[in-house]
Amino acid sequence: GGRLFPHLEGKGYSAEAAMEANLRLSKRGLMEALSQADLAPGQNVLIFVDQFEELFRYASGESGTDSHASRQDAAAFVNLLLEIPRHSGHRVYVVLTMRSDFLGDCARFQGLPEAVNRGQYLVPRMTREERRAAIVGPARIGGAEVSPVLLTRLLNDVGDDPDQLSILQHALNRTWVRWEAEGAEGPLTLKQYTNAGTMAEALDQHAEEAYAALGSPELEALCQRIFRALTDKATDPRGVRRPTRFAELCEIVGATPAGVRKVLDTFRTADRPFLLPALTAEPADPGGLVPRSAGATGGIPSFRWPWTGGRDKSRRGRGPNAMGLASRPRADSSRPVRLTDAGAGETAGSWSQPSWR
């Protein structure tokens, strides 16, 4: 492998700062940076941009940034990527993933629609056999089997709708937790799946548990304000996450850092990774970003559409269902939403462990 700016090593200069300076210098900044990297002859470079639709939110200034500056930065970023194919001397490849319902937004950037059209690949739906393998494969690697009755029920529940795959993933995660709590013996059963809430209620139940753990009406009300601040459906009905700095979030919701941190920490534990960064990764410091969870690429789907309203049978309008917190997310239909993806907030993983453990 290569190293960026090896000539700066030991001289007190930051490779990150050097990279940013190169990128901001011109639209050829990325190629210039790569030309200074210690790359072996013929070595390939892959630039992978996940959730590219977030750029449209950023360009609109919806993350609390100056809209004019954000538009300029977004356009410069796109130009850096578009410049790569014009230089055949480097073996550099660019891959973007994006929700298919945002394809039309590409027209906001000169040259981007043409580039997308030349290389667009719409990920097809998984077949029933592929879904079967995605369910039983990770379980077997984890030392368990899925009972035939449960497997048939899961396949029927998910159907062929790709928007349900992240919900299936979450339901399997909760079923696995119950299987472990019962001694981790025998196959995963239909009873465990039913007790977890099935695909219809597993996400709701999990959100209810986190909401109930807050322990007071004051924190419940604060929780509602926080999730409203972190999600944008007013300017875009498709639902867009709104990453927000911790200090700014405290100001928006009108609460103390201690109170906001208590709510955030409740929803970003290892078994409730609904918010990022994870509790074990870094604290919610005053300068840290608090984005929503990564959605269908994670082991636990994010609440991408949290304010659409929903059912609430157990808490008479007080729980997350009443405020839409547990509304079902829309899975990315333009990308591989696989049940073998890694845990929340991580990139897509392999079959090395059950994705829903």
C-alpha positions as a printed NumPy array, in Angstrom:
array([[  0.   ,   0.   ,   0.   ],
       [  0.949,   3.652,  -0.316],
       [  1.217,   6.555,   2.091],
       [  0.002,  10.095,   1.585],
       [  2.707,  12.759,   1.771],
       [  5.543,  10.505,   3.003],
       [  7.974,  13.426,   2.64 ],
       [  6.204,  15.181,   5.538],
       [  6.805,  12.38 ,   8.013],
       [  8.915,  13.474,  10.961],
       [  8.753,  17.149,  10.016],
       [  5.916,  18.169,  12.31 ],
       [  3.35 ,  18.535,   9.525],
       [ -0.029,  16.863,   9.531],
       [ -0.936,  14.692,   6.554],
       [ -4.579,  15.648,   7.11 ],
       [ -3.768,  19.361,   6.889],
       [ -1.692,  18.797,   3.773],
       [ -4.514,  16.842,   2.189],
       [ -7.058,  19.559,   2.931],
       [ -4.743,  22.213,   1.494],
       [ -4.372,  20.196,  -1.709],
       [ -8.097,  19.587,  -2.03 ],
       [ -8.943,  23.254,  -1.597],
       [ -6.285,  24.425,  -4.015],
       [ -8.081,  23.44 ,  -7.219],
       [-10.379,  20.831,  -8.728],
       [ -7.249,  18.803,  -9.513],
       [ -6.375,  18.752,  -5.825],
       [ -7.256,  15.103,  -5.317],
       [ -5.153,  13.986,  -8.251],
       [ -2.283,  16.165,  -7.066],
       [ -2.489,  14.581,  -3.623],
       [ -2.413,  11.1  ,  -5.107],
       [  0.561,  11.999,  -7.27 ],
       [  2.474,  12.801,  -4.066],
       [  1.504,   9.519,  -2.441],
       [  3.911,   6.638,  -2.181],
       [  1.97 ,   4.373,  -4.545],
       [  3.423,   1.3  ,  -6.193],
       [  3.416,   1.219, -10.009],
       [  0.066,   0.013, -11.291],
       [ -1.574,   0.246,  -7.873],
       [ -5.312,   0.927,  -7.89 ],
       [ -7.008,   3.51 ,  -5.699],
       [-10.68 ,   3.273,  -4.749],
       [-12.517,   6.33 ,  -3.445],
       [-15.751,   5.22 ,  -1.798],
       [-18.366,   7.845,  -0.901],
       [-21.206,   6.355,   1.117],
       [-24.623,   8.02 ,   1.571],
       [-23.87 ,  10.597,  -1.089],
       [-27.362,  12.079,  -0.661],
       [-26.126,  13.743,   2.531],
       [-24.213,  16.165,   0.301],
       [-27.495,  17.649,  -0.886],
       [-28.49 ,  18.4  ,   2.691],
       [-25.114,  19.94 ,   3.387],
       [-25.284,  22.065,   0.229],
       [-28.592,  23.497,   1.405],
       [-27.083,  24.664,   4.672],
       [-29.399,  22.406,   6.669],
       [-26.634,  21.313,   9.056],
       [-26.358,  24.727,  10.659],
       [-23.621,  25.886,   8.278],
       [-23.635,  28.982,   6.117],
       [-25.643,  28.034,   3.035],
       [-23.479,  29.963,   0.559],
       [-20.258,  28.495,   1.916],
       [-21.841,  25.044,   2.054],
       [-22.905,  25.239,  -1.591],
       [-19.382,  26.245,  -2.593],
       [-17.814,  23.424,  -0.586],
       [-20.277,  20.874,  -1.987],
       [-19.633,  22.007,  -5.565],
       [-15.883,  21.863,  -4.975],
       [-16.194,  18.337,  -3.598],
       [-18.163,  17.2  ,  -6.651],
       [-15.623,  18.822,  -8.979],
       [-12.811,  16.931,  -7.254],
       [-14.577,  13.649,  -8.01 ],
       [-15.527,  14.598, -11.579],
       [-11.945,  15.521, -12.401],
       [-10.654,  12.008, -11.721],
       [-11.834,  10.292, -14.957],
       [-10.161,  13.034, -17.015],
       [ -6.707,  11.852, -15.928],
       [ -6.11 ,   8.363, -17.256],
       [ -2.554,   8.323, -15.931],
       [ -3.857,   7.264, -12.515],
       [ -5.791,   4.078, -11.812],
       [ -8.333,   5.774,  -9.557],
       [-11.928,   4.636,  -9.268],
       [-14.857,   6.413,  -7.627],
       [-17.896,   4.63 ,  -6.17 ],
       [-20.889,   6.546,  -4.812],
       [-23.846,   5.02 ,  -2.968],
       [-27.07 ,   6.943,  -2.9  ],
       [-30.753,   6.385,  -2.245],
       [-32.445,   6.105,  -5.621],
       [-35.07 ,   8.731,  -4.719],
       [-32.269,  11.335,  -4.619],
       [-31.029,  10.725,  -8.167],
       [-32.834,  13.814,  -9.436],
       [-30.892,  16.015,  -7.017],
       [-27.708,  15.271,  -8.943],
       [-28.822,  17.919, -11.447],
       [-27.891,  20.546,  -8.861],
       [-24.221,  20.048,  -9.791],
       [-22.826,  20.684, -13.258],
       [-21.575,  17.478, -14.853],
       [-22.735,  15.152, -12.083],
       [-25.831,  13.759, -13.882],
       [-23.706,  12.816, -16.887],
       [-21.152,  11.062, -14.701],
       [-23.854,   9.19 , -12.782],
       [-25.532,   8.11 , -16.013],
       [-22.269,   6.661, -17.34 ],
       [-21.703,   4.477, -14.323],
       [-25.073,   3.949, -12.671],
       [-25.83 ,   0.534, -11.218],
       [-29.15 ,  -0.077,  -9.52 ],
       [-28.742,  -2.902,  -7.031],
       [-31.392,  -5.545,  -7.786],
       [-33.679,  -7.035,  -5.2  ],
       [-32.545, -10.119,  -3.364],
       [-34.217, -13.339,  -4.415],
       [-35.984, -15.55 ,  -1.881],
       [-33.019, -17.926,  -1.836],
       [-30.602, -15.053,  -1.255],
       [-32.724, -13.83 ,   1.627],
       [-32.795, -17.375,   3.032],
       [-28.981, -17.57 ,   2.889],
       [-28.656, -14.112,   4.489],
       [-30.766, -15.295,   7.426],
       [-29.32 , -18.732,   8.135],
       [-25.684, -18.097,   7.15 ],
       [-24.758, -15.614,   9.905],
       [-26.62 , -17.679,  12.489],
       [-24.599, -20.775,  11.627],
       [-21.335, -18.885,  11.888],
       [-22.457, -17.752,  15.331],
       [-23.116, -21.356,  16.332],
       [-26.894, -21.405,  15.951],
       [-29.557, -22.611,  13.57 ],
       [-32.863, -21.069,  12.564],
       [-35.809, -23.403,  12.983],
       [-37.626, -24.226,   9.72 ],
       [-40.88 , -22.769,  11.046],
       [-39.186, -19.473,  11.94 ],
       [-37.303, -19.341,   8.649],
       [-40.526, -19.73 ,   6.671],
       [-42.204, -17.057,   8.781],
       [-39.299, -14.638,   8.276],
       [-39.266, -15.127,   4.523],
       [-43.009, -14.572,   4.36 ],
       [-42.893, -11.52 ,   6.604],
       [-40.209,  -9.75 ,   4.597],
       [-41.704, -10.644,   1.202],
       [-39.89 ,  -9.12 ,  -1.763],
       [-40.042,  -5.506,  -0.568],
       [-36.466,  -4.159,  -0.187],
       [-37.743,  -1.478,   2.185],
       [-38.406,  -4.234,   4.744],
       [-34.881,  -5.664,   4.843],
       [-33.597,  -3.288,   7.516],
       [-36.699,  -4.047,   9.606],
       [-35.987,  -7.775,   9.242],
       [-32.411,  -7.116,  10.297],
       [-33.568,  -5.388,  13.453],
       [-36.1  ,  -8.104,  14.27 ],
       [-33.394, -10.747,  13.882],
       [-31.116,  -8.781,  16.169],
       [-33.764,  -8.705,  18.887],
       [-34.552, -12.403,  18.361],
       [-30.872, -13.255,  18.76 ],
       [-30.745, -11.283,  22.023],
       [-33.666, -13.31 ,  23.383],
       [-32.074, -16.577,  22.234],
       [-28.886, -15.668,  24.138],
       [-30.889, -14.646,  27.22 ],
       [-32.564, -18.079,  27.228],
       [-29.246, -19.904,  27.324],
       [-28.198, -19.888,  23.658],
       [-29.276, -23.507,  23.222],
       [-31.055, -25.058,  20.272],
       [-32.235, -23.155,  17.213],
       [-33.765, -19.704,  17.12 ],
       [-37.489, -20.283,  17.44 ],
       [-40.726, -18.733,  16.321],
       [-41.61 , -18.07 ,  19.971],
       [-38.451, -16.012,  20.482],
       [-39.185, -14.053,  17.316],
       [-42.762, -13.448,  18.46 ],
       [-41.651, -12.346,  21.912],
       [-39.189,  -9.945,  20.274],
       [-42.122,  -8.282,  18.541],
       [-41.763,  -9.727,  15.031],
       [-41.04 ,  -7.391,  12.149],
       [-44.221,  -5.491,  12.935],
       [-43.305,  -4.472,  16.489],
       [-39.628,  -5.248,  17.239],
       [-38.424,  -1.757,  16.393],
       [-41.288,  -0.206,  18.341],
       [-40.561,  -2.338,  21.4  ],
       [-36.858,  -1.562,  21.306],
       [-37.509,   2.164,  21.075],
       [-40.066,   1.919,  23.881],
       [-37.457,   0.262,  26.1  ],
       [-34.971,   3.073,  25.508],
       [-37.637,   5.732,  25.986],
       [-38.862,   4.156,  29.221],
       [-35.289,   4.005,  30.512],
       [-35.185,   7.802,  30.56 ],
       [-37.178,   7.605,  33.768],
       [-38.865,  11.002,  33.933],
       [-41.409,  13.1  ,  31.991],
       [-38.818,  15.885,  31.71 ],
       [-36.303,  13.669,  29.944],
       [-39.036,  12.191,  27.745],
       [-40.018,  15.684,  26.604],
       [-36.365,  16.532,  26.038],
       [-35.97 ,  13.344,  24.009],
       [-38.746,  14.455,  21.67 ],
       [-37.096,  17.834,  21.115],
       [-33.718,  16.203,  20.446],
       [-35.011,  13.832,  17.795],
       [-36.916,  16.633,  16.106],
       [-33.686,  18.617,  15.953],
       [-31.782,  15.708,  14.429],
       [-34.235,  14.949,  11.632],
       [-35.457,  17.058,   8.754],
       [-38.785,  16.335,   7.139],
       [-39.961,  19.936,   6.872],
       [-37.76 ,  20.807,   3.891],
       [-37.669,  17.313,   2.38 ],
       [-40.515,  14.802,   2.85 ],
       [-38.147,  11.936,   2.058],
       [-36.495,  12.456,   5.418],
       [-32.911,  13.594,   5.797],
       [-30.673,  13.302,   8.827],
       [-29.453,  16.571,  10.302],
       [-26.063,  16.082,  11.992],
       [-25.743,  18.653,  14.743],
       [-22.895,  19.653,  17.018],
       [-23.464,  18.885,  20.637],
       [-23.219,  22.496,  21.844],
       [-25.616,  23.631,  19.14 ],
       [-28.034,  20.819,  19.979],
       [-28.121,  21.948,  23.617],
       [-28.968,  25.461,  22.478],
       [-31.683,  24.301,  20.065],
       [-33.519,  22.175,  22.625],
       [-32.968,  24.635,  25.468],
       [-31.428,  22.142,  27.877],
       [-28.259,  21.699,  29.877],
       [-25.381,  19.626,  28.475],
       [-25.884,  17.106,  31.28 ],
       [-29.537,  16.566,  30.392],
       [-28.908,  16.301,  26.656],
       [-26.002,  13.924,  27.248],
       [-28.17 ,  11.669,  29.405],
       [-30.74 ,  11.312,  26.612],
       [-28.102,  10.798,  23.934],
       [-26.262,   8.191,  25.982],
       [-29.498,   6.236,  26.445],
       [-29.878,   5.917,  22.676],
       [-26.258,   5.153,  21.754],
       [-25.325,   2.178,  23.907],
       [-24.028,  -1.051,  22.403],
       [-27.514,  -2.595,  22.43 ],
       [-29.303,   0.625,  21.409],
       [-27.159,   2.168,  18.655],
       [-29.818,   4.587,  17.469],
       [-27.445,   7.573,  17.531],
       [-23.81 ,   8.102,  16.644],
       [-21.091,   8.333,  17.764],
       [-21.41 ,   5.163,  19.813],
       [-21.112,   5.497,  23.565],
       [-17.862,   3.493,  23.548],
       [-16.344,   5.474,  20.681],
       [-16.156,   9.005,  22.01 ],
       [-18.07 ,  11.224,  24.431],
       [-20.657,  13.739,  23.364],
       [-18.194,  16.584,  23.848],
       [-19.181,  20.197,  23.118],
       [-17.592,  20.075,  19.687],
       [-18.705,  16.605,  18.655],
       [-21.214,  15.865,  15.932],
       [-24.402,  14.02 ,  16.867],
       [-25.719,  12.498,  13.614],
       [-28.486,   9.957,  13.357],
       [-27.506,   6.304,  13.088],
       [-26.338,   5.042,   9.716],
       [-29.519,   3.278,   8.793],
       [-29.698,   0.246,   6.595],
       [-25.939,  -0.197,   6.543],
       [-25.965,  -0.875,  10.278],
       [-27.065,  -3.773,  12.414],
       [-29.76 ,  -1.533,  13.896],
       [-31.691,   0.638,  11.448],
       [-31.946,   4.336,  12.144],
       [-35.21 ,   6.18 ,  12.557],
       [-34.875,   7.948,   9.277],
       [-38.478,   9.196,   9.316],
       [-39.065,   9.797,  12.993],
       [-41.836,  12.417,  12.93 ],
       [-44.417,  10.822,  10.641],
       [-46.538,   9.686,  13.559],
       [-47.29 ,   6.156,  14.555],
       [-49.205,   3.78 ,  16.718],
       [-48.93 ,   3.753,  20.482],
       [-50.83 ,   1.06 ,  22.306],
       [-48.793,   0.757,  25.466],
       [-48.058,   4.269,  26.685],
       [-51.191,   6.236,  25.743],
       [-49.437,   8.676,  23.479],
       [-46.379,   9.249,  25.678],
       [-43.904,   6.838,  24.103],
       [-41.753,   7.102,  20.993],
       [-44.501,   5.714,  18.78 ],
       [-46.727,   8.654,  19.598],
       [-44.014,  11.076,  18.63 ],
       [-43.013,   8.992,  15.637],
       [-39.699,   7.901,  17.138],
       [-40.229,   4.268,  16.236],
       [-41.656,   4.854,  12.773],
       [-40.175,   2.444,  10.298],
       [-37.262,   3.682,   8.236],
       [-36.983,   3.519,   4.507],
       [-34.158,   1.265,   3.446],
       [-31.758,   2.364,   0.723],
       [-33.238,   0.769,  -2.399],
       [-30.294,   1.858,  -4.555],
       [-27.626,   0.022,  -2.589],
       [-27.022,  -3.487,  -1.229],
       [-29.018,  -3.593,   1.983],
       [-27.745,  -6.933,   3.201],
       [-28.461,  -8.743,   6.429],
       [-24.728,  -9.451,   6.675],
       [-23.782,  -5.824,   7.177],
       [-21.791,  -4.855,  10.259],
       [-23.05 ,  -3.183,  13.399],
       [-24.54 ,   0.281,  13.489],
       [-22.301,   3.005,  12.275],
       [-19.824,   0.621,  10.664],
       [-19.298,  -0.101,   7.019],
       [-20.686,  -3.199,   5.378],
       [-19.093,  -6.284,   6.836],
       [-18.685,  -9.921,   5.91 ],
       [-20.063, -13.224,   7.101],
       [-17.52 , -13.345,   9.936],
       [-20.207, -12.877,  12.583],
       [-23.984, -12.719,  12.762],
       [-24.947,  -9.256,  11.616],
       [-27.846,  -9.128,  14.034],
       [-25.924, -10.155,  17.192]])
